[in-house]
Amino acid sequence: MPHDSDSKEFLFNLAAEYYYLNDIKKSLYVSREIYDIIKNSSDTLNLAKAYYYIGDSYEQNYRDSAYYYYKKAEKLYQILGNDELRGKMLFNKGYILYLDGNYIESEVETSKALKLLKSSSNNELNYTVNNLMGCVLERLDDNENALKYFGYAKNELKLLNANSKSTKYNLSLSVNIANVYDKRNQFDKSVKELNSVLNDSIATEWPSDYANVLGNLGYSKMKSGDLQNAKPLLLKAYNISLKNDTESNVLYKIINLAEYYLKVKDTTKSRDYLNKALVLGNKIKATNELKLVYDLLSKAEPQRDSYYKGKIIRLTDSLAVVQRKNRNKYARIEYETAVVEDANKELSSKNLYLIFGVVVLVAALGVRYVIGQRKEIAYRKQLQAAELELFDLMRSSQVALNSAREEEQNRISRELHDNVMNKLYGTRLQLGMLNSPSIPDVEVKRLEQIDVLQTIEQDIRAISHDLHTDVVASHFDYPVLLAQCVQQLSATTQTNLHLDCADGIDWEAVSGLVKITLYRMVQEALSNVVKYAAATDCHITISQPDANSLLLRISDTGKGFDLATASSGIGLKNMKDRARLVKADFRIESAVGQGTRIECKFVV
C-alpha cells in the first residue's frame, strides 16, 4: 500500500473501526503500523494522532502506557498549537487518573483541559470534560462545585443535536447528578432528576444506562423511605445488568439490593447478596466497593463488627498504597517530559521569601541569586530548543539516509536482475548445449563457461560487499550527522574537506546544546571556507583531551584575512556568540596569506 495521505487516512479509519467494535488488539496493531510508516517523516500532525490512537488502545488494560502515549501526543499538539486536541489529551490523562483513584491529580489535568477548551465550539468534548470534572469533585466531596460543573455539562448537551449519542450522554449525566443529591440526602431531587430521563424507549437502545437509571432511582427511593417502590426497581436493574453490563456495574446493583434487604430486616437475603458482592469485588479488585460491603456486613452481623471494621482499615491502607504507587508512576511519566515552567514557579516562591525575610544587604545578594536563577532557566530553555533542533536535524538526516538506502537497494536489485541473472541464464544455456556429443572441443568450451561462472561469483561478492557497506552506513549517530554536513558542503567546492572525529567519545553523555553548537560552528566555518578562503585543503578535527572537555579544530590552507578588519563579520560573530552561550573557549588565528585556524574547547 503506498504511504500517501489516503492510505494513512484509511488506516486511521480502520484502527477507529476496530476500536469501536471493541477489537482492541487489532486497533493497536493498525495504530502501530501507522506509527511505523510516519515515524521517520516530518508529519507531526499524524504522528500525534498515532500516539493518540495507541493510547486509546492501551486505555482499558494498560493505563500507564496509555497515559504515556497521551502525554507524547499532548506535547506534539502543543508544538502544533492545536488547543482543542491538546485539551482532549489532557482530558484523557485526567480520566485515567480518575479511574486509578488519583482524584486530585485528575482535577489538575481536567482543569488544564477546561482552560484550553474555554473558546472551543466542540460541544460534545466540552460536555465530556465538564462531566469528568463534576465526577472528580464529587469523589473529593466538593458536592457544590460538582453540581456546578454538571450544570455546565448539561448546558453543552442542550447545544448538541438530538440523537442517540446525546440521549446516552443525558442518561449518564442524570445518574451523576443524582449521586450528588444522594450524598447530600436530597433524595427527592434525585428522584425528580432520574424520572426526567426515564422512558421505555431507552430500555432497548441503551440497556446498561437504563439499568443504571433504574438502580439509582430504586436506591434514592429506598433511602427516602419508599421501600415498597424501591424493591422492584432494584431487582429489575440487577437482572438487566446481569445480561448487558460490566461486572463493576453489576457489583453496584448487588450492594444496593443487600442494603435494601438489610433495611427491611431480611438479614438472610442481605448476607446472600453481600457474599456475592464479596466474590465479585475481590475478582475485579474493587477496593472502594469492598469497603461498602464490609460496612454492611458489620451491620448484618453485629457480633463480628470488630472483624469487619478491621477489614475496612486494611483495605483503606492498601488503597492508599495503591494510590501512592499510581501517583508516583504517573509523576515519573510527567517528569520525563517536564517543562521549564516548574522552575519558574520555584523561582517565584524563592523570590517571595527573599523579599520578606532578609535585610538590605542579604536582599542585594538575593537579587544576584535571582539573576543567576533566571540565567539558569534561560539556559534550560536554550537546552530544550537545542534538543528539539538537534532532533529535527537527526530526523531529517535519517529520512535522507533511508531514501539513499532505498535507492542503493534498488540499484543492487537492478544489478542482480540485469547482470548476474542474465549471465547465469546464458551460462546455463551454453552448458546445456555442450551436453551434445557432436560439438567439437567440448572440454575447452566447458572451461570457458567455468571462467564465466567465476566472473559471476566475483560480481556476487561485489554486490555482497555493497550490501555490507550499506548496513554499516545505516547505523545512525551524531558523527554520521557531522559527516553528512561535511559531505554536503564538499559537493559545492573544490577544497578538500577532511573530517577526523575521535573514536570513543560518548556522544550520549554530551548535552544537546553542546552538540548543536558544535554542529552549527562546523557548518558556519566550512561555509566561510567554501565562500572566501580559496583553500586547497581544510581539516576538521574533533578530539577529547580529557573526560570533561571536547576540542574542535578547523584549519585551512586558504588566503586568510586580517582579524582586525574582519572581526565584525556576521559568520565570525555568530560563532563567538554560540561559544559564549555554552561557556566554551573560542580562539581564532589568521593572517593574510597564512590560512585560518579556529579552536573551540567545550566543557562537557
C-alpha positions in Angstrom: 0.0 0.0 0.0 1.5 3.4 -0.9 2.3 5.6 2.1 0.3 8.6 0.9 -2.3 10.7 2.8 -5.2 8.5 1.5 -3.6 5.3 2.9 -2.9 6.9 6.2 -6.5 8.1 6.4 -7.7 4.6 5.5 -5.5 3.1 8.3 -6.7 5.6 10.9 -10.3 4.8 10.0 -9.6 1.1 10.2 -8.0 1.5 13.6 -11.0 3.5 14.8 -13.4 0.9 13.4 -11.7 -1.9 15.3 -11.7 0.2 18.4 -15.5 0.9 18.3 -16.0 -2.9 17.6 -14.0 -3.5 20.8 -11.3 -5.4 18.9 -8.6 -3.6 20.8 -5.7 -5.9 19.7 -6.4 -5.2 16.0 -6.8 -1.5 16.7 -3.4 -1.4 18.4 -1.8 -3.3 15.6 -3.1 -0.9 12.9 -2.2 2.1 15.0 1.4 0.9 15.5 1.6 0.2 11.7 0.6 3.8 11.1 3.3 4.9 13.6 6.0 2.8 11.8 5.0 4.4 8.5 5.3 8.0 9.7 7.9 7.9 12.5 10.8 9.0 10.2 8.8 11.7 8.4 8.1 15.3 9.3 4.3 14.6 9.5 3.9 15.8 13.1 0.1 16.0 13.0 -0.3 12.4 12.0 2.4 11.3 14.4 0.5 12.9 17.3 -2.7 11.2 16.0 -0.9 7.8 16.0 0.2 8.4 19.6 -3.4 9.3 20.5 -4.8 6.1 18.9 -2.1 3.9 20.6 -3.1 5.5 23.9 -6.7 4.7 23.3 -5.8 1.1 22.5 -4.0 0.8 25.8 -6.6 2.6 28.0 -8.6 -0.4 29.1 -5.8 -2.7 30.2 -2.5 -0.8 30.4 -3.4 2.6 31.8 0.2 3.7 32.5 1.1 3.0 28.8 -2.0 4.9 27.7 -1.0 7.8 29.9 2.5 7.8 28.4 1.2 8.0 24.8 -1.4 10.6 25.6 1.4 12.7 27.1 3.5 12.3 23.9 0.5 13.3 21.8 -0.2 16.3 24.1 3.4 17.6 23.6 3.1 17.4 19.8 -0.3 19.1 19.8 1.3 21.8 22.0 4.0 22.3 19.4 1.4 22.5 16.6 -0.7 25.0 18.6 -3.8 22.8 18.5 -5.5 23.7 21.8 -8.6 21.5 21.1 -6.7 18.3 20.6 -4.2 19.1 23.3 -7.2 19.7 25.6 -8.6 16.3 24.5 -5.3 14.6 25.5 -5.3 16.4 28.9 -8.9 15.1 29.4 -7.7 11.5 28.6 -4.9 11.8 31.1 -7.4 13.2 33.7 -9.8 10.3 33.0 -7.0 7.7 33.6 -6.1 9.3 36.8 -9.7 9.3 37.9 -10.1 5.6 37.1 -7.0 4.9 39.2 -8.4 6.9 42.2 -5.9 9.8 41.9 -8.6 12.4 42.1 -6.5 15.5 43.0 -4.2 14.8 40.0 -7.2 14.2 37.8 -8.6 17.6 38.9 -5.4 19.3 37.8 -5.3 17.7 34.4 -9.0 18.3 33.8 -8.7 21.9 34.8 -5.9 22.4 32.3 -8.2 20.8 29.6 -11.1 23.2 30.5 -8.8 26.2 30.3 -7.6 25.2 26.8 -11.2 24.5 25.7 -12.9 27.6 27.0 -13.2 29.0 23.5 -14.0 25.7 21.8 -17.2 25.1 19.9 -16.9 21.4 20.2 -20.0 20.9 22.5 -19.5 17.1 22.8 -15.9 17.5 24.0 -16.9 20.3 26.3 -19.7 18.2 27.8 -17.3 15.3 28.4 -14.7 17.4 30.1 -17.2 19.2 32.4 -18.8 15.9 33.2 -15.5 14.4 34.3 -14.7 17.5 36.4 -18.1 17.0 38.2 -17.3 13.4 38.8 -13.9 14.2 40.2 -15.2 16.9 42.5 -18.0 14.5 43.7 -15.3 12.0 44.7 -13.4 14.8 46.5 -16.7 15.6 48.4 -16.9 19.1 46.8 -20.6 18.5 46.0 -21.5 22.1 45.5 -18.9 22.6 42.7 -19.6 19.1 41.4 -23.2 20.2 40.7 -21.9 23.4 39.1 -19.8 21.5 36.5 -22.6 19.0 35.9 -24.7 22.1 35.1 -22.1 23.3 32.6 -22.2 19.8 31.0 -26.0 19.9 30.8 -25.7 23.3 29.0 -23.3 21.8 26.4 -25.7 18.9 25.9 -28.5 21.4 25.0 -26.4 22.7 22.2 -25.9 19.2 20.7 -28.2 17.9 18.0 -30.7 15.5 19.5 -29.5 12.0 18.6 -28.8 8.6 20.0 -25.4 9.7 21.5 -26.8 12.8 23.1 -29.5 10.6 24.7 -26.9 8.4 26.2 -24.9 11.4 27.5 -28.0 12.7 29.1 -28.7 9.4 30.9 -25.1 9.3 32.3 -25.2 12.9 33.4 -28.5 12.5 35.3 -27.1 9.5 37.1 -24.1 11.6 38.1 -26.2 14.5 39.3 -28.5 12.0 41.3 -25.4 10.6 43.0 -24.5 14.1 44.3 -28.1 14.7 45.5 -28.0 11.3 47.3 -24.7 12.2 49.1 -26.4 15.4 50.3 -29.5 13.4 51.4 -31.6 15.3 48.9 -33.4 12.2 47.7 -36.5 13.9 46.4 -34.3 15.9 44.0 -32.5 12.7 43.0 -35.8 11.0 42.2 -37.0 14.0 40.2 -33.8 14.1 38.2 -33.9 10.4 37.3 -37.6 10.4 36.4 -36.9 13.2 34.0 -34.9 10.9 31.7 -36.6 7.6 32.4 -38.7 6.2 29.5 -39.2 2.8 27.9 -37.5 3.7 24.6 -34.1 3.7 26.2 -34.5 0.2 27.5 -33.8 -1.4 24.1 -31.2 1.1 22.8 -29.2 1.6 25.9 -29.9 -1.3 28.3 -26.9 -0.7 30.5 -27.7 3.0 31.0 -31.4 2.2 31.5 -30.3 -0.3 34.3 -28.2 2.4 35.9 -31.1 4.9 36.0 -33.4 2.2 37.4 -30.9 1.2 40.0 -30.2 4.8 41.2 -33.9 5.6 41.2 -34.5 2.5 43.4 -31.6 3.4 45.7 -32.9 7.0 46.1 -36.4 5.8 46.8 -35.0 3.3 49.4 -33.0 6.0 51.1 -36.1 8.3 51.2 -38.2 5.5 52.9 -40.2 4.5 49.8 -39.3 0.8 50.3 -42.4 -0.6 48.5 -41.5 1.1 45.2 -37.7 0.7 45.6 -37.6 -3.1 45.6 -39.0 -3.8 42.0 -36.7 -1.1 40.6 -33.6 -2.5 42.3 -34.4 -6.1 41.2 -35.1 -5.1 37.6 -31.9 -3.1 37.4 -29.9 -6.1 38.7 -31.5 -8.5 36.2 -30.8 -6.2 33.3 -27.2 -5.6 34.4 -26.5 -9.3 34.6 -27.3 -9.6 30.9 -25.9 -6.4 29.5 -23.5 -4.7 31.9 -19.9 -4.7 33.1 -19.0 -6.5 36.3 -18.4 -3.2 38.2 -21.9 -2.0 37.4 -23.4 -5.4 38.4 -21.5 -5.1 41.7 -23.2 -1.8 42.5 -26.7 -3.4 41.9 -25.8 -6.3 44.2 -24.7 -3.9 47.0 -27.9 -1.8 46.6 -30.0 -5.0 47.0 -28.1 -6.1 50.0 -28.6 -2.7 51.6 -32.3 -2.9 50.8 -32.8 -6.3 52.4 -30.8 -5.1 55.4 -33.1 -2.1 55.7 -36.3 -4.4 55.7 -34.6 -6.6 58.3 -34.2 -9.6 56.0 -30.6 -10.3 57.0 -30.5 -13.7 55.4 -31.1 -12.3 51.9 -28.9 -9.4 52.7 -26.0 -11.7 53.6 -26.5 -13.7 50.4 -26.1 -10.7 48.3 -23.2 -9.4 50.3 -21.4 -12.7 49.9 -22.0 -12.4 46.1 -20.6 -8.9 46.3 -17.5 -10.1 48.1 -16.7 -12.7 45.5 -17.2 -10.3 42.6 -15.5 -7.4 44.4 -12.4 -9.5 45.1 -12.4 -10.7 41.5 -12.3 -7.2 39.9 -10.3 -5.7 42.8 -13.0 -3.1 43.6 -11.5 -1.8 46.9 -13.9 1.0 47.5 -16.9 -1.2 46.9 -15.5 -3.9 49.2 -15.3 -1.3 51.9 -19.1 -0.7 51.5 -19.7 -4.5 51.6 -17.8 -4.9 54.9 -19.6 -1.9 56.4 -22.9 -3.5 55.5 -21.7 -6.9 56.8 -20.8 -5.3 60.2 -24.5 -4.2 60.4 -25.9 -7.5 59.3 -23.6 -9.4 61.7 -23.1 -7.0 64.6 -21.3 -9.8 66.6 -18.5 -9.6 64.1 -18.4 -5.8 63.9 -14.7 -5.5 65.0 -13.6 -8.1 62.5 -15.3 -6.3 59.6 -14.0 -2.9 60.8 -10.5 -4.3 60.8 -11.1 -5.4 57.2 -12.1 -1.9 56.2 -9.0 -0.4 57.9 -6.7 -2.8 56.0 -8.5 -2.1 52.7 -8.1 1.6 53.3 -4.4 1.2 53.9 -3.9 -1.0 50.8 -5.9 1.5 48.8 -3.7 4.3 50.0 -0.6 2.3 49.0 -2.0 1.6 45.5 -2.9 5.2 45.0 0.5 6.4 46.1 2.2 3.9 43.7 -0.1 5.1 40.9 0.7 8.7 41.8 4.4 8.1 41.7 4.1 6.2 38.4 2.3 9.0 36.6 4.5 11.5 38.2 7.5 9.7 36.7 5.9 9.9 33.3 5.3 13.6 33.7 8.9 14.1 34.9 10.3 12.6 31.7 8.6 15.4 29.8 8.7 18.1 32.4 8.9 21.7 31.2 10.7 24.8 32.4 7.5 26.3 33.9 8.2 24.3 37.1 11.5 26.2 37.5 9.7 29.5 37.1 7.3 28.6 39.9 10.1 27.5 42.2 11.9 30.8 41.4 8.8 32.9 42.2 8.5 31.1 45.6 12.1 31.7 46.4 11.8 35.4 45.4 8.8 35.8 47.8 10.8 34.5 50.7 13.8 36.7 49.9 11.7 39.9 49.7 10.1 39.4 53.1 12.9 37.6 55.0 16.1 39.4 54.5 17.7 42.8 55.2 19.0 45.1 52.6 22.4 43.5 52.3 21.1 40.0 52.0 18.4 41.2 49.6 21.2 42.5 47.4 22.8 39.1 47.5 19.3 37.6 46.8 19.0 39.7 43.7 22.2 38.3 42.4 21.0 34.8 43.2 17.7 35.5 41.3 19.6 36.7 38.3 21.7 33.5 38.4 18.5 31.5 38.6 17.0 33.4 35.6 20.1 32.7 33.7 19.8 29.0 34.6 16.2 29.0 33.4 17.2 30.7 30.2 19.9 28.1 29.8 17.4 25.3 30.2 15.2 26.9 27.6 18.1 27.1 25.2 18.9 23.5 26.0 15.3 22.4 25.2 15.4 24.4 21.9 18.8 22.8 21.1 17.5 19.3 21.8 14.5 20.0 19.5 16.7 21.5 16.8 19.1 18.5 17.0 16.1 16.1 17.0 14.8 17.7 13.8 18.2 17.6 12.2 18.7 14.0 13.0 15.2 13.0 11.9 15.7 14.8 8.5 19.1 13.2 8.2 17.6 9.8 9.0 14.9 10.3 6.4 17.6 11.2 3.8 19.6 8.1 4.8 16.6 5.8 4.4 15.9 7.3 1.0 19.6 6.8 0.0 19.5 3.2 1.3 16.3 2.5 -0.7 18.0 3.8 -3.9 21.0 1.7 -3.3 18.8 -1.4 -2.7 17.1 -0.7 -6.0 20.4 -0.4 -7.7 21.6 -3.7 -6.3 18.3 -5.3 -7.4 18.8 -4.0 -10.9 22.4 -5.3 -10.9 21.2 -8.7 -9.9 18.5 -8.8 -12.4 20.2 -7.2 -15.4 23.7 -8.5 -15.0 24.1 -11.6 -12.8 20.8 -13.3 -13.7 21.4 -12.8 -17.4 24.9 -14.2 -17.2 23.6 -17.2 -15.2 20.9 -17.8 -17.8 23.4 -17.6 -20.7 25.8 -19.9 -19.0 23.1 -22.4 -18.2 22.1 -22.5 -21.9 25.7 -22.9 -23.0 26.3 -25.8 -20.6 23.1 -27.4 -21.7 24.2 -27.3 -25.4 27.6 -28.7 -24.5 25.9 -32.0 -23.5 25.6 -32.8 -27.2 28.4 -35.2 -28.3 28.5 -33.6 -31.8 30.0 -30.3 -30.6 33.9 -30.2 -31.0 36.3 -29.0 -28.3 33.7 -29.7 -25.6 36.2 -29.7 -22.8 37.7 -26.3 -23.8 34.3 -24.7 -24.0 33.3 -26.1 -20.6 36.4 -24.5 -19.1 35.4 -21.2 -20.7 31.9 -21.4 -19.1 33.6 -22.2 -15.7 35.6 -18.9 -16.1 32.3 -17.1 -16.7 30.9 -18.7 -13.5 33.9 -17.4 -11.6 33.2 -13.9 -13.0 29.6 -14.2 -11.8 30.9 -15.2 -8.4 33.1 -12.1 -8.3 30.0 -10.0 -9.2 28.0 -11.5 -6.4 30.8 -10.9 -3.9 30.9 -7.2 -5.0 27.2 -6.9 -4.5 27.5 -8.6 -1.1 30.2 -6.1 -0.2 27.9 -3.2 -1.2 25.1 -4.7 1.0 27.5 -4.9 3.9 28.7 -1.4 3.4 25.1 -0.2 3.3 24.3 -2.0 6.6 27.2 -0.3 8.3 26.3 3.1 6.8 22.8 2.8 8.1 23.9 2.9 11.7 23.0 6.5 12.7 24.7 8.6 15.3 26.0 12.1 15.8 29.3 11.6 14.0 27.3 10.5 11.0 25.4 13.8 11.1 28.6 15.7 11.1 30.0 13.6 8.3 26.9 14.3 6.2 27.2 18.1 6.9 30.9 18.0 5.6 29.9 15.8 2.7 27.1 18.2 1.6 29.5 21.2 1.7 32.2 19.2 0.0 30.0 18.7 -3.1 29.9 22.5 -3.6 33.6 23.3 -3.5 37.0 22.2 -4.9 38.5 22.4 -1.4 39.3 19.0 0.0 37.4 18.8 3.3 38.8 16.2 5.8 36.8 15.2 9.0 38.5 13.4 11.8 36.2 12.6 14.7 38.0 10.7 17.5 36.6 7.3 18.4 35.5 6.6 21.9 33.6 9.9 22.5 30.4 9.1 24.4 28.1 11.4 22.5 25.1 10.3 24.5 26.7 12.0 27.6 27.2 15.3 25.7 24.3 17.8 26.1 22.1 18.6 23.1 23.1 22.3 23.4 26.8 21.5 23.0 26.2 19.1 20.1 24.0 21.6 18.2 26.5 24.4 18.9 29.4 22.3 17.6 27.4 21.3 14.6 26.5 24.9 13.7 30.0 26.1 14.2 31.4 23.5 11.8 28.7 24.4 9.4 29.4 28.2 9.7 33.2 27.7 9.5 33.1 25.5 6.4 30.6 27.8 4.8 33.2 30.6 5.2 36.0 28.4 3.8 33.9 27.5 0.8 32.9 31.1 0.1 36.1 33.1 0.9 39.2 31.0 1.7 40.1 29.6 -1.8 41.9 26.8 0.1 43.1 23.5 -1.3 42.6 21.7 2.0 40.6 22.1 5.2 40.9 19.8 8.2 38.1 19.4 10.8 39.3 17.6 13.9 37.2 16.7 17.0 39.0 15.2 20.0 38.6 14.7 23.7 41.7 15.9 25.6 40.1 14.7 28.9 36.9 13.3 30.3 35.4 16.8 30.8 36.1 18.5 27.5 35.8 18.4 23.7 38.2 20.2 21.4 37.1 21.3 17.9 39.9 22.4 15.5 39.3 23.7 12.0 42.2 24.8 9.9 42.5 25.6 6.2 45.3 26.5 3.7 43.5 29.4 2.2 44.3 33.1 1.8 43.5 34.1 5.3 42.4 37.5 6.5 43.2 40.4 8.8 41.4 39.7 12.1 41.3 43.4 13.0 39.2 44.3 9.9 37.1 41.1 9.8 36.1 40.9 13.5 32.7 42.4 12.8 31.7 39.8 10.2 28.4 38.1 10.8 29.7 34.5 10.5 32.6 35.1 12.9 30.2 36.9 15.3 27.8 34.0 15.2 30.5 31.5 16.2 31.7 33.7 19.1 28.1 34.1 20.3 27.4 30.4 20.2 30.6 29.6 22.1 29.8 32.2 24.7 26.3 30.7 25.3 27.8 27.3 26.2 30.8 28.8 28.1 33.2 27.4 25.5 36.8 28.8 25.0 36.8 30.1 21.4 40.0 31.2 19.6 40.8 32.1 16.0 44.1 32.8 14.3 44.5 34.1 10.8 46.7 36.4 8.7 46.7 37.3 5.0 48.3 34.6 3.0 48.6 32.2 6.0 45.3 30.5 6.2 42.9 30.3 9.2 42.9 28.2 12.4 39.8 28.0 14.6 39.9 26.3 18.0 37.0 25.9 20.4 37.1 23.9 23.7 33.8 22.8 25.1 33.2 21.8 28.7 31.1 18.6 28.9 
